[in-house]
């Protein structure tokens, strides 16, 4: 397990390498890597998602495009479990532009999460690390964007 700050730093370095390769065809936006997020995740969780964003999205666009990484804390105030308020969650997202071919790509979950592929592997790793407390979703985000959103539990507070 690594901190979100460590994972973001790794992804930033990966994106800088890819940016050298794609030149002006790839731009990226991401939060400050020194985030104070109290979240841990399995190492190399985001890199395959970012790699997919470039491979299946940006590289197929003649003009290139942008990869956006977002981090948002969502407080949980919807209930009490075992006498304790439920923890907050973090949503870490990777969004990218896609090309718009004549026939739109399939967004069917069985296609997106094919066994042995990056998103299916990431879903399995999250399930092992956070049984029943994490999820991964693949979403259409407007006309030319797709997004992979990870919902992760906040680290328990140390007292």
C-alpha positions as CSV (number, residue, x, y, z in Angstrom):
1,X,0.0,0.0,0.0
2,X,1.2,3.5,-0.8
3,X,-0.1,7.0,0.0
4,X,-2.1,8.8,-2.6
5,X,0.7,11.4,-2.7
6,X,3.2,8.7,-3.6
7,X,0.9,7.3,-6.3
8,X,0.3,10.8,-7.8
9,X,4.0,11.5,-7.9
10,X,4.6,8.3,-9.8
11,X,1.8,9.0,-12.2
12,X,3.1,12.6,-12.8
13,X,6.5,11.2,-13.7
14,X,4.9,8.7,-16.1
15,X,2.9,11.4,-17.7
16,X,6.0,13.6,-18.2
17,X,7.6,10.7,-20.0
18,X,4.5,10.2,-22.2
19,X,4.4,13.9,-22.8
20,X,7.9,13.8,-24.2
21,X,6.8,11.1,-26.5
22,X,3.5,12.7,-27.6
23,X,4.8,16.3,-27.5
24,X,2.0,18.8,-28.0
25,X,-0.6,16.1,-28.5
26,X,-0.7,15.3,-24.8
27,X,-1.5,17.6,-21.9
28,X,-2.5,16.7,-18.4
29,X,-4.0,18.3,-15.3
30,X,-3.6,16.9,-11.8
31,X,-3.7,18.0,-8.2
32,X,-0.6,18.9,-6.3
33,X,1.2,15.7,-5.5
34,X,1.8,16.9,-1.9
35,X,-1.9,16.3,-1.2
36,X,-2.8,15.7,2.4
37,X,-5.3,13.0,1.5
38,X,-5.6,10.4,4.3
39,X,-5.9,7.6,1.8
40,X,-3.8,4.6,0.9
41,X,-4.2,2.4,-2.2
42,X,-2.3,-0.5,-3.7
43,X,0.8,0.7,-5.5
44,X,0.5,1.1,-9.3
45,X,-3.3,1.5,-9.2
46,X,-3.5,4.7,-11.2
47,X,-0.7,4.1,-13.7
48,X,-2.5,1.4,-15.8
49,X,-5.6,3.6,-15.9
50,X,-3.6,6.6,-17.1
51,X,-1.9,4.3,-19.6
52,X,-5.3,3.2,-20.9
53,X,-6.4,6.8,-21.1
54,X,-3.5,7.6,-23.4
55,X,-3.5,4.4,-25.4
56,X,-7.3,4.2,-26.0
57,X,-8.1,7.9,-25.9
58,X,-5.5,10.4,-26.6
59,X,-3.3,8.5,-29.1
60,X,-6.4,7.9,-31.3
61,X,-7.1,11.6,-31.6
62,X,-5.3,13.3,-34.4
63,X,-5.1,16.5,-32.3
64,X,-4.3,14.6,-29.1
65,X,-6.0,15.7,-25.9
66,X,-5.9,16.0,-22.2
67,X,-5.8,13.6,-19.3
68,X,-7.4,15.0,-16.1
69,X,-6.8,13.5,-12.7
70,X,-9.0,14.6,-9.9
71,X,-9.1,13.9,-6.1
72,X,-12.2,14.7,-4.0
73,X,-13.1,13.9,-0.5
74,X,-16.8,13.1,0.1
75,X,-17.9,13.1,3.7
76,X,-20.1,10.2,4.8
77,X,-22.9,11.4,7.1
78,X,-25.6,9.0,6.0
79,X,-25.6,6.7,8.9
80,X,-24.0,5.1,11.9
81,X,-22.6,1.6,11.9
82,X,-21.7,-0.2,15.1
83,X,-22.1,3.0,17.0
84,X,-19.5,4.9,14.9
85,X,-20.2,7.4,12.1
86,X,-19.3,6.0,8.7
87,X,-16.0,7.2,7.4
88,X,-15.5,9.6,4.5
89,X,-14.4,8.3,1.1
90,X,-12.1,9.7,-1.5
91,X,-13.0,9.7,-5.2
92,X,-9.9,9.6,-7.4
93,X,-10.7,10.0,-11.1
94,X,-8.9,9.8,-14.4
95,X,-10.7,11.4,-17.3
96,X,-9.6,11.6,-20.9
97,X,-10.9,12.8,-24.2
98,X,-11.8,10.2,-26.8
99,X,-12.2,10.3,-30.6
100,X,-15.7,10.2,-32.0
101,X,-15.7,7.5,-34.6
102,X,-18.8,6.8,-36.8
103,X,-19.8,3.9,-34.5
104,X,-19.4,4.8,-30.8
105,X,-17.3,2.5,-28.7
106,X,-19.0,0.0,-26.4
107,X,-19.3,1.1,-22.8
108,X,-20.7,-2.2,-21.7
109,X,-19.3,-3.3,-18.4
110,X,-18.5,-6.8,-19.7
111,X,-16.3,-5.2,-22.4
112,X,-14.7,-2.6,-20.2
113,X,-13.9,-5.0,-17.3
114,X,-12.7,-8.0,-19.4
115,X,-10.8,-10.5,-17.3
116,X,-7.0,-10.0,-17.5
117,X,-7.3,-6.4,-18.6
118,X,-6.2,-3.3,-16.6
119,X,-9.5,-2.2,-15.3
120,X,-10.6,-5.7,-14.3
121,X,-7.2,-6.3,-12.6
122,X,-7.6,-2.9,-10.8
123,X,-11.1,-3.8,-9.6
124,X,-9.8,-7.1,-8.2
125,X,-6.9,-5.5,-6.4
126,X,-9.2,-2.9,-4.8
127,X,-11.6,-5.7,-3.7
128,X,-8.7,-7.5,-2.1
129,X,-7.3,-4.4,-0.4
130,X,-10.7,-3.0,0.7
131,X,-13.3,-5.8,0.8
132,X,-16.7,-4.2,0.2
133,X,-15.3,-0.6,0.8
134,X,-14.0,0.4,-2.6
135,X,-15.2,0.5,-6.2
136,X,-14.2,1.4,-9.7
137,X,-16.6,2.8,-12.3
138,X,-16.2,3.6,-15.9
139,X,-18.4,6.6,-16.9
140,X,-19.2,8.7,-20.0
141,X,-18.4,12.3,-19.0
142,X,-19.9,14.5,-21.6
143,X,-19.7,14.2,-25.4
144,X,-15.9,13.6,-25.8
145,X,-14.8,12.5,-22.4
146,X,-14.7,9.2,-20.4
147,X,-13.8,8.8,-16.8
148,X,-12.6,6.1,-14.5
149,X,-13.6,6.8,-10.9
150,X,-12.2,5.0,-7.9
151,X,-14.0,5.3,-4.6
152,X,-11.6,4.6,-1.7
153,X,-12.1,4.6,2.0
154,X,-10.3,7.3,4.0
155,X,-7.6,5.9,6.3
156,X,-8.9,5.4,9.8
157,X,-7.8,8.2,12.2
158,X,-5.0,7.3,14.6
159,X,-5.7,8.2,18.2
